[in-house]
Amino acid sequence: MLVTKQAPDFTGSAFYQGKIKKVSLSDYRGKWVVVCFYPGDFTFV
């Protein structure tokens, strides 16, 4: 995927204000967003 291309919409879980909640990329449409993925984070792999 290129930096200049729009990312596909997705939904995931996020830890926010002490709780886990569902968020979608479309929730932030029109705003600058940095998305970081940590596959295997908090696992014993």
VODREN-970255 format. One record per residue: residue number from 0; chain; x, y, z of N, C-alpha, C in turn. Coordinates in nm, 2 decimals, padded with zeros to 4 digits. Layout:
N
<pt resi="NUM" chain="A" n_u="X" n_v="Y" n_w="Z" ca_u="X" ca_v="Y" ca_w="Z" c_u="X" c_v="Y" c_w="Z"/>
...
! end
This chain:
45
<pt resi="0" chain="A" n_u="00.08" n_v="-00.12" n_w="00.00" ca_u="00.00" ca_v="00.00" ca_w="00.00" c_u="00.09" c_v="00.12" c_w="00.00"/>
<pt resi="1" chain="A" n_u="00.05" n_v="00.22" n_w="-00.08" ca_u="00.13" ca_v="00.34" ca_w="-00.08" c_u="00.08" c_v="00.45" c_w="00.01"/>
<pt resi="2" chain="A" n_u="00.17" n_v="00.54" n_w="00.05" ca_u="00.13" ca_v="00.64" ca_w="00.15" c_u="00.02" c_v="00.73" c_w="00.09"/>
<pt resi="3" chain="A" n_u="00.02" n_v="00.75" n_w="-00.04" ca_u="-00.08" ca_v="00.84" ca_w="-00.10" c_u="-00.21" c_v="00.78" c_w="-00.12"/>
<pt resi="4" chain="A" n_u="-00.23" n_v="00.65" n_w="-00.10" ca_u="-00.35" ca_v="00.58" ca_w="-00.11" c_u="-00.44" c_v="00.58" c_w="00.01"/>
<pt resi="5" chain="A" n_u="-00.57" n_v="00.58" n_w="00.00" ca_u="-00.65" ca_v="00.57" ca_w="00.12" c_u="-00.66" c_v="00.43" c_w="00.17"/>
<pt resi="6" chain="A" n_u="-00.65" n_v="00.42" n_w="00.30" ca_u="-00.65" ca_v="00.29" ca_w="00.37" c_u="-00.79" c_v="00.23" c_w="00.37"/>
<pt resi="7" chain="A" n_u="-00.81" n_v="00.10" n_w="00.36" ca_u="-00.94" ca_v="00.05" ca_w="00.37" c_u="-01.00" c_v="00.06" c_w="00.51"/>
<pt resi="8" chain="A" n_u="-01.13" n_v="00.07" n_w="00.52" ca_u="-01.19" ca_v="00.08" ca_w="00.65" c_u="-01.18" c_v="-00.05" c_w="00.72"/>
<pt resi="9" chain="A" n_u="-01.16" n_v="-00.04" n_w="00.85" ca_u="-01.15" ca_v="-00.16" ca_w="00.94" c_u="-01.20" c_v="-00.13" c_w="01.08"/>
<pt resi="10" chain="A" n_u="-01.23" n_v="-00.23" n_w="01.15" ca_u="-01.27" ca_v="-00.21" ca_w="01.29" c_u="-01.19" c_v="-00.30" c_w="01.38"/>
<pt resi="11" chain="A" n_u="-01.15" n_v="-00.25" n_w="01.49" ca_u="-01.06" ca_v="-00.32" ca_w="01.59" c_u="-01.09" c_v="-00.28" c_w="01.73"/>
<pt resi="12" chain="A" n_u="-01.03" n_v="-00.35" n_w="01.82" ca_u="-01.04" ca_v="-00.31" ca_w="01.96" c_u="-00.93" c_v="-00.22" c_w="02.00"/>
<pt resi="13" chain="A" n_u="-00.96" n_v="-00.13" n_w="02.09" ca_u="-00.86" ca_v="-00.03" ca_w="02.14" c_u="-00.87" c_v="-00.01" c_w="02.29"/>
<pt resi="14" chain="A" n_u="-00.76" n_v="00.01" n_w="02.35" ca_u="-00.77" ca_v="00.04" ca_w="02.50" c_u="-00.77" c_v="00.20" c_w="02.51"/>
<pt resi="15" chain="A" n_u="-00.88" n_v="00.25" n_w="02.56" ca_u="-00.90" ca_v="00.39" ca_w="02.57" c_u="-00.97" c_v="00.43" c_w="02.70"/>
<pt resi="16" chain="A" n_u="-00.90" n_v="00.52" n_w="02.77" ca_u="-00.95" ca_v="00.57" ca_w="02.90" c_u="-00.99" c_v="00.45" c_w="03.00"/>
<pt resi="17" chain="A" n_u="-00.90" n_v="00.35" n_w="03.00" ca_u="-00.91" ca_v="00.24" ca_w="03.10" c_u="-01.01" c_v="00.13" c_w="03.06"/>
<pt resi="18" chain="A" n_u="-01.06" n_v="00.14" n_w="02.93" ca_u="-01.16" ca_v="00.04" ca_w="02.89" c_u="-01.12" c_v="00.00" c_w="02.75"/>
<pt resi="19" chain="A" n_u="-01.16" n_v="-00.12" n_w="02.71" ca_u="-01.15" ca_v="-00.17" ca_w="02.57" c_u="-01.27" c_v="-00.13" c_w="02.50"/>
<pt resi="20" chain="A" n_u="-01.26" n_v="-00.07" n_w="02.38" ca_u="-01.37" ca_v="-00.03" ca_w="02.30" c_u="-01.34" c_v="-00.06" c_w="02.15"/>
<pt resi="21" chain="A" n_u="-01.45" n_v="-00.07" n_w="02.07" ca_u="-01.44" ca_v="-00.09" ca_w="01.93" c_u="-01.42" c_v="00.04" c_w="01.86"/>
<pt resi="22" chain="A" n_u="-01.33" n_v="00.05" n_w="01.77" ca_u="-01.31" ca_v="00.17" ca_w="01.69" c_u="-01.30" c_v="00.13" c_w="01.55"/>
<pt resi="23" chain="A" n_u="-01.34" n_v="00.22" n_w="01.46" ca_u="-01.33" ca_v="00.20" ca_w="01.31" c_u="-01.25" c_v="00.31" c_w="01.26"/>
<pt resi="24" chain="A" n_u="-01.18" n_v="00.29" n_w="01.15" ca_u="-01.10" ca_v="00.39" ca_w="01.09" c_u="-01.19" c_v="00.50" c_w="01.03"/>
<pt resi="25" chain="A" n_u="-01.31" n_v="00.46" n_w="00.99" ca_u="-01.41" ca_v="00.56" ca_w="00.94" c_u="-01.45" c_v="00.66" c_w="01.05"/>
<pt resi="26" chain="A" n_u="-01.44" n_v="00.62" n_w="01.18" ca_u="-01.47" ca_v="00.72" ca_w="01.29" c_u="-01.38" c_v="00.84" c_w="01.28"/>
<pt resi="27" chain="A" n_u="-01.27" n_v="00.83" n_w="01.22" ca_u="-01.17" ca_v="00.94" ca_w="01.21" c_u="-01.16" c_v="01.00" c_w="01.07"/>
<pt resi="28" chain="A" n_u="-01.26" n_v="00.98" n_w="00.99" ca_u="-01.26" ca_v="01.03" ca_w="00.85" c_u="-01.24" c_v="01.19" c_w="00.86"/>
<pt resi="29" chain="A" n_u="-01.15" n_v="01.24" n_w="00.77" ca_u="-01.12" ca_v="01.38" ca_w="00.77" c_u="-01.02" c_v="01.43" c_w="00.86"/>
<pt resi="30" chain="A" n_u="-00.97" n_v="01.34" n_w="00.95" ca_u="-00.86" ca_v="01.37" ca_w="01.04" c_u="-00.73" c_v="01.30" c_w="01.01"/>
<pt resi="31" chain="A" n_u="-00.62" n_v="01.35" n_w="01.06" ca_u="-00.50" ca_v="01.28" ca_w="01.04" c_u="-00.49" c_v="01.17" c_w="01.15"/>
<pt resi="32" chain="A" n_u="-00.45" n_v="01.05" n_w="01.10" ca_u="-00.45" ca_v="00.93" ca_w="01.19" c_u="-00.32" c_v="00.86" c_w="01.16"/>
<pt resi="33" chain="A" n_u="-00.25" n_v="00.81" n_w="01.27" ca_u="-00.14" ca_v="00.72" ca_w="01.26" c_u="-00.18" c_v="00.59" c_w="01.32"/>
<pt resi="34" chain="A" n_u="-00.17" n_v="00.48" n_w="01.24" ca_u="-00.21" ca_v="00.35" ca_w="01.28" c_u="-00.09" c_v="00.26" c_w="01.30"/>
<pt resi="35" chain="A" n_u="-00.07" n_v="00.20" n_w="01.42" ca_u="00.04" ca_v="00.11" ca_w="01.44" c_u="-00.01" c_v="-00.03" c_w="01.48"/>
<pt resi="36" chain="A" n_u="00.05" n_v="-00.13" n_w="01.42" ca_u="00.01" ca_v="-00.26" ca_w="01.45" c_u="00.13" c_v="-00.33" c_w="01.52"/>
<pt resi="37" chain="A" n_u="00.10" n_v="-00.41" n_w="01.62" ca_u="00.20" ca_v="-00.49" ca_w="01.69" c_u="00.16" c_v="-00.63" c_w="01.69"/>
<pt resi="38" chain="A" n_u="00.18" n_v="-00.71" n_w="01.58" ca_u="00.14" ca_v="-00.85" ca_w="01.58" c_u="00.22" c_v="-00.93" c_w="01.68"/>
<pt resi="39" chain="A" n_u="00.15" n_v="-01.01" n_w="01.75" ca_u="00.22" ca_v="-01.09" ca_w="01.85" c_u="00.25" c_v="-01.02" c_w="01.98"/>
<pt resi="40" chain="A" n_u="00.21" n_v="-00.90" n_w="02.00" ca_u="00.24" ca_v="-00.82" ca_w="02.12" c_u="00.16" c_v="-00.89" c_w="02.23"/>
<pt resi="41" chain="A" n_u="00.23" n_v="-00.90" n_w="02.35" ca_u="00.17" ca_v="-00.96" ca_w="02.47" c_u="00.14" c_v="-01.11" c_w="02.45"/>
<pt resi="42" chain="A" n_u="00.22" n_v="-01.17" n_w="02.36" ca_u="00.21" ca_v="-01.32" ca_w="02.34" c_u="00.34" c_v="-01.38" c_w="02.38"/>
<pt resi="43" chain="A" n_u="00.35" n_v="-01.51" n_w="02.40" ca_u="00.47" ca_v="-01.57" ca_w="02.43" c_u="00.53" c_v="-01.64" c_w="02.31"/>
<pt resi="44" chain="A" n_u="00.51" n_v="-01.58" n_w="02.19" ca_u="00.57" ca_v="-01.64" ca_w="02.07" c_u="00.71" c_v="-01.61" c_w="02.06"/>
! end
